[in-house]
Amino acid sequence: MHSTEKELSLASNYGATNYKPLPVVLTKGSGIWVEDADGKHYMDMLAAYSSLNHGHCHPRIIGALKEQADKITITSRAFHNDRMGLFLEKLCGMTGFEKALLMNTGAEAVETALKAARKWGKLKRGIENGQIIACKDNFHGRTISVVSFSSEPQYRDGFGPFTPGFKLAKYGDIASMEKLINDKTVAVILEPIQGEAGVIVPPAGYLQAVRKLCDKHNILMILDEVQTGFGRTGKLFAFDHEGIRPDVLVVGKALGGGVYPVSAMLSNNDVMEVFRPGDHGSTFGGNPLGAAVGFAALEVLEDEKLVARSEELGAYFMSKLKTIRSSKIKEIRGKGLMIGLEIKKSAGPARPLCEKLMELGLLCKETHVQTIRFTPPLVITKDELDKAFEIIKSVIK
Ligand code: PLP
C-alpha cells in the first residue's frame, strides 16, 4: 500500500482525465465502511452508484468468488460451464422472466436490449430500421449508440456521428411520448427513476401509462433498472411499485454483488427468440466466475431480506432528512434507499458540500451539479443511518 499523495500523482500522471474523483484513496471496504490510505474510516453512502447493495466485500459473495476462482473462471461461450445454467435459473425465477442474456456492464446490456427490440420489430412486425423512443435526461451508459440518444451535451460533444433511429420524449409526460410514436416505432426505453439526472421520480401512474401505451401500439417497453434494481428503491424492482411488468428488463450493477461486473437483458421467449446463434455475444458474458458471484448475490439479497430493509430504512431515513430545516434545500426525493437531496442554486453547487461530508467521514457524490445522491449499501443499520444523518445535518445547516 502506498500513500494518498503517491496514488493521486500516479493516477494523474498515467490515467485518462475522463473522471474527477474526490481526492480520497480507498484501500479496504467492509459492509458500509471503507478505509483510506491514511487509515481514516468513512461511511460509503454512494455504494458505487448502487453496485454495492450488498455492502463491500460481503463474506458470502467473496467466498463464492474465491471458491469458483480455484475451479474454473472463464470458458467463453464456445463451451458450456457448470455455473451459468444455475445462475440463469435463479435470475429468471426471481424476476419472473422466461429468459436471460448475460453480459458484463450496464451499457452492454442496454445495447443488447436495443438490438433485441430492433430485431423483434423486423421479425415480428415487419419493421425495418425500427425507431426507439427514449426520455430526455436519461442515462443508459456511454457507448456511441447509447449516447446517441443522450440529451446531455457533454456526453455527445465530439463523439459523433451517432446511431440514428432514436427520439426523445419528456420524462414523466405520457402525451409527449405518445406524440412520437409512428409506424416505425418498435420500443420505448426508460429508467423507472432517473438516477444520474438527480434521482428524478416520475409522477405516480407514469409507468402504468407507459405500459398501456406500449400495449396499445404493440411496441416493447424496455425498463433500464441497472441502478434501481435489486432492492434499491424498496421493491425488488422499481416497476413493482406500479404493479406492471416491462417486456424487456435491463439489469447490472448490484447483480454482480459489488465484486464483479455482471449484467443481463431479461425478457420472455417471444422477444428473446429473435436472437439466433451468432447474432450477438460477449466473450465474458455468462462466465463461471461471474455466474457464481451473481448467484451468491441473489441468494444474499433474499436471505438477508435486503429489499424489505431498503423499504423500511429508506422511509426512516427520508423522514429524518425531511426534518432538516435549511434554506439551502430545494427538495428531498426518492424511493427506498435511493434518495436525492437537491440544493438550491442560490446556495451554490453540491460539490463543496460533498467535500465537507468527506472530511467528516461520509462519502457521497453530487450528480448534475445541484443534487447529492444518498444510496448506501442496503445492509446499513438504523444506527448507522442516524450517524449519517447527524453528519449530513451539520453540513447542510
Ligand atoms: N443504465 C443506468 C440506469 C445506469 O445508471 C448506468 C450507470 O450508471 C448504466 C446503465 C451503465 O452501466 P455501466 O456503467 O455498467 O455501463
Boltz pocket constraint, residues with backbone or C-beta under 6 A from the ligand:
constraints:
  - pocket:
      binder: B
      contacts: [[A, 49], [A, 104], [A, 105], [A, 106], [A, 107], [A, 108], [A, 110], [A, 139], [A, 140], [A, 141], [A, 142], [A, 191], [A, 195], [A, 196], [A, 224], [A, 225], [A, 226], [A, 227], [A, 228], [A, 252], [A, 253]]
      max_distance: 6.0
